[in-house]
Amino acid sequence: MARKRRAGDIDEARDGLGAESLLPIAQALRDAIDAKLSGEGASGPVDIEAAYDAALSVVAEAIIASRLEGLDAEQVLRLYAEQVGDDVLREKLGRWATAKADELDARERLEALRREAARTGRLALDVIDEGSRVTVYLFEPIQISQARRDGSIPPARTIALRLLDPSSGRAEVVSDTTLSRGSHERLPVQTRGTIGSLVVDGERRALEPALQRHAPLGHDFGDGPASTAEVIGFVDVGDGLPLLG
């Protein structure tokens, strides 16, 4: 009866696989049986049924492993949870899937913002999430064209900020680095103030909560609205995701 069942299993597997796929499986099964028989023959009586079962298990594990390599971790865990009825794991996977969906939505939203910024050359700060890290790469005005054309020129100044209130442009300085020491007064780290585009209307100077490509970075960290000598070339948000450039 066992032989008939195994024969049926093999026929079923053969129907789902091509001849070329069955050849390495057959070879592996033969090698596994030979190894099992050789090992048992040296120490006691040969059990062909046990050798067949053990060999089949070894080959099946190899086939399953090769198939699982084509799945991502979430699919493998979900299959496991369904098979063993693990409610705790199933719940965790549900939360994981929700988090991944939220992450994907955020990525898609940022990609839409990137396309809009590329079209207009302007990045409104109020579309960026509160708490996001914003990195502004600034270049000397005479170098900006070449920097954008071939990327061979490093930024003259890089300012990283944490956005506290996107709608007003309020931010905290994370770092301010420059290639030429002493060329300007750096923004003190952890200082809080406002960034954006400097708007001058007669005697009135104000900051608009937006960053403009090829324009200076406007800022007010306690000494009134001012702007950098360098101009904006690129702006990244988060872990190096370019939004303006």
Phi, psi and omega per residue, in radians:
M1 nan -0.693 -3.130
A2 -1.111 -0.679 -3.133
R3 -1.112 -0.740 -3.138
K4 -1.113 -0.695 -3.141
R5 -1.121 -0.760 -3.121
R6 -1.160 -0.674 3.118
A7 -1.088 -0.695 3.091
G8 -1.125 -0.707 3.114
D9 -1.085 -0.734 -3.121
I10 -1.157 -0.727 3.110
D11 -1.066 -0.720 -3.139
E12 -1.126 -0.735 3.126
A13 -1.140 -0.675 -3.136
R14 -1.132 -0.627 3.125
D15 -1.124 -0.527 -3.105
G16 -1.588 -0.124 -3.117
L17 -2.189 2.641 3.072
G18 -1.366 2.913 -3.131
A19 -1.053 -0.674 -3.126
E20 -1.138 -0.587 3.125
S21 -1.250 -0.537 -3.098
L22 -1.331 -0.443 -3.078
L23 -1.053 -0.914 3.120
P24 -1.147 -0.512 3.098
I25 -1.163 -0.790 3.116
A26 -1.084 -0.731 3.128
Q27 -1.098 -0.776 -3.138
A28 -1.131 -0.673 3.126
L29 -1.136 -0.746 3.124
R30 -1.099 -0.769 -3.136
D31 -1.111 -0.685 -3.125
A32 -1.167 -0.701 3.104
I33 -1.134 -0.793 3.131
D34 -1.033 -0.727 -3.134
A35 -1.147 -0.707 -3.137
K36 -1.158 -0.768 -3.131
L37 -1.145 -0.700 -3.134
S38 -1.126 -0.701 -3.131
G39 -1.171 -0.713 -3.115
E40 -1.328 -0.584 -3.093
G41 -1.127 -0.443 -3.093
A42 -1.376 -0.349 -3.031
S43 -2.134 -0.180 -3.105
G44 -3.105 -2.962 -3.129
P45 -1.160 2.590 -3.108
V46 -1.452 2.237 3.089
D47 -1.954 1.688 -3.053
I48 -1.130 -0.682 3.132
E49 -1.050 -0.811 -3.136
A50 -1.145 -0.677 3.121
A51 -1.098 -0.719 3.128
Y52 -1.123 -0.792 -3.124
D53 -1.101 -0.766 -3.122
A54 -1.128 -0.747 3.141
A55 -1.126 -0.732 3.125
L56 -1.075 -0.679 3.126
S57 -1.127 -0.752 -3.138
V58 -1.082 -0.826 -3.120
V59 -1.171 -0.698 3.128
A60 -1.070 -0.734 3.120
E61 -1.079 -0.701 3.135
A62 -1.136 -0.715 3.128
I63 -1.129 -0.801 -3.139
I64 -1.071 -0.743 -3.137
A65 -1.078 -0.723 -3.131
S66 -1.148 -0.626 3.108
R67 -1.232 -0.681 -3.121
L68 -1.162 -0.439 3.118
E69 -1.076 -0.446 -3.128
G70 -1.466 -0.053 -3.141
L71 -1.861 2.651 3.063
D72 -1.439 2.975 -3.030
A73 -1.049 -0.661 -3.111
E74 -1.126 -0.720 3.125
Q75 -1.116 -0.731 -3.139
V76 -1.095 -0.820 -3.133
L77 -1.143 -0.639 3.136
R78 -1.162 -0.719 3.073
L79 -1.049 -0.750 3.128
Y80 -1.083 -0.828 -3.106
A81 -1.053 -0.701 3.141
E82 -1.188 -0.671 -3.071
Q83 -1.267 -0.691 -3.067
V84 -1.724 -0.033 3.120
G85 1.193 0.662 -3.112
D86 -1.483 1.696 -3.096
D87 -1.169 -0.644 -3.135
V88 -1.109 -0.819 3.125
L89 -1.131 -0.694 3.127
R90 -1.064 -0.701 3.115
E91 -1.153 -0.736 3.117
K92 -1.098 -0.697 3.114
L93 -1.130 -0.610 3.096
G94 -1.101 -0.759 3.112
R95 -1.161 -0.664 3.117
W96 -1.094 -0.784 -3.140
A97 -1.097 -0.690 3.112
T98 -1.116 -0.752 3.128
A99 -1.107 -0.704 3.127
K100 -1.159 -0.643 3.112
A101 -1.152 -0.709 3.100
D102 -1.119 -0.710 3.119
E103 -1.105 -0.723 3.129
L104 -1.136 -0.715 3.102
D105 -1.063 -0.742 3.141
A106 -1.118 -0.719 3.117
R107 -1.101 -0.753 -3.141
E108 -1.142 -0.648 3.117
R109 -1.162 -0.739 3.117
L110 -1.149 -0.605 3.101
E111 -1.146 -0.670 3.072
A112 -1.125 -0.677 3.094
L113 -1.143 -0.675 3.134
R114 -1.092 -0.749 3.132
R115 -1.120 -0.712 3.126
E116 -1.148 -0.744 3.126
A117 -1.132 -0.634 3.109
A118 -1.150 -0.582 -3.127
R119 -1.313 -0.703 -3.033
T120 -1.737 -0.362 -3.054
G121 1.318 0.259 -3.066
R122 -2.348 2.410 3.131
L123 -2.158 1.909 3.089
A124 -1.295 2.301 -3.088
L125 -1.267 -0.443 -3.063
D126 -1.265 -0.080 3.088
V127 -1.658 -0.047 3.140
I128 -1.692 2.478 -3.098
D129 -1.150 2.476 3.053
E130 -1.039 2.409 3.141
G131 1.562 -0.109 -3.126
S132 -1.207 2.598 3.039
R133 -1.539 2.215 3.131
V134 -2.044 2.148 3.137
T135 -1.960 2.154 -3.092
V136 -1.916 2.134 3.122
Y137 -1.761 2.065 -3.048
L138 -1.940 2.522 -3.105
F139 -2.256 2.745 2.998
E140 -1.119 2.440 -3.100
P141 -0.934 -0.607 -3.096
I142 -1.346 -0.209 -3.096
Q143 -1.849 -0.155 -2.989
I144 -1.098 -0.652 -3.118
S145 -1.117 -0.797 3.136
Q146 -1.193 -0.642 3.135
A147 -1.080 -0.691 3.132
R148 -1.332 -0.500 -3.059
R149 -1.319 -0.827 -3.061
D150 -2.215 -0.084 3.078
G151 1.180 0.305 -3.086
S152 -1.491 -0.238 -3.093
I153 -1.790 2.164 3.109
P154 -1.293 2.738 3.117
P155 -1.111 2.453 3.099
A156 -1.233 -0.458 -3.089
R157 -2.658 2.444 3.113
T158 -2.262 2.118 -3.128
I159 -2.053 2.157 3.087
A160 -1.890 2.355 -3.097
L161 -2.368 2.719 3.014
R162 -1.901 2.136 -3.053
L163 -1.366 2.053 -3.094
L164 -1.618 -0.745 3.137
D165 -2.434 1.624 -3.044
P166 -0.987 -0.641 -3.052
S167 -1.144 -0.512 3.132
S168 -1.833 -0.168 -3.107
G169 1.448 0.220 -3.134
R170 -1.240 2.325 -3.049
A171 -2.617 2.882 3.092
E172 -2.073 2.357 -3.125
V173 -1.285 2.192 3.071
V174 -1.665 -0.763 3.106
S175 -2.804 2.743 3.086
D176 -2.551 1.846 -3.089
T177 -2.087 2.649 -3.106
T178 -2.481 2.700 3.093
L179 -1.390 -0.552 -3.093
S180 -1.903 1.827 -3.123
R181 -1.167 2.421 3.095
G182 1.438 -0.003 -3.123
S183 -1.303 -0.320 3.110
H184 -2.818 2.936 3.081
E185 -1.529 2.094 -3.091
R186 -1.257 2.664 3.063
L187 -1.319 2.255 -3.124
P188 -1.108 2.360 3.110
V189 -1.107 2.460 3.127
Q190 1.272 0.103 3.041
T191 -1.322 2.452 3.139
R192 -1.931 2.421 -3.141
G193 -2.939 -2.582 -3.074
T194 -2.232 2.467 3.070
I195 -2.171 2.877 3.112
G196 2.745 -2.636 3.103
S197 -1.853 2.261 -3.124
L198 -1.313 2.199 3.108
V199 -1.994 2.157 -3.127
V200 -1.971 2.142 3.120
D201 -2.267 1.584 -3.048
G202 1.152 -2.100 3.115
E203 -1.505 -0.158 -3.064
R204 -1.562 2.271 3.098
R205 -2.169 2.224 -3.110
A206 -2.509 2.884 3.138
L207 -1.949 2.218 3.026
E208 -1.616 2.291 -3.091
P209 -1.270 1.200 3.118
A210 -2.735 2.697 3.084
L211 -1.956 2.316 -3.068
Q212 -1.983 2.231 3.101
R213 -1.094 2.411 3.113
H214 1.227 0.231 3.076
A215 -2.048 2.735 3.094
P216 -1.103 2.794 3.021
L217 -1.513 2.045 3.079
G218 -1.425 2.555 -3.138
H219 -2.743 2.698 3.053
D220 -2.508 1.799 -3.142
F221 -2.006 0.659 3.041
G222 2.005 -0.275 -3.106
D223 -1.890 0.291 -3.115
G224 1.594 2.839 -3.119
P225 -1.050 2.310 3.109
A226 -2.562 -3.126 3.128
S227 -2.583 2.778 3.136
T228 -1.324 2.719 3.053
A229 -1.288 -0.485 3.135
E230 -1.504 2.851 -3.137
V231 -1.980 2.725 -3.088
I232 -1.288 2.233 3.055
G233 -1.835 -0.796 -3.093
F234 -2.517 2.673 3.060
V235 -2.372 2.223 3.070
D236 -1.927 2.642 3.068
V237 -2.192 2.415 3.125
G238 1.240 -2.411 -3.092
D239 -1.511 1.096 3.029
G240 1.377 0.398 3.112
L241 -1.483 1.947 -3.092
P242 -1.244 2.283 3.102
L243 -2.025 -0.478 -3.114
L244 -2.395 2.265 3.125
G245 2.907 nan nan
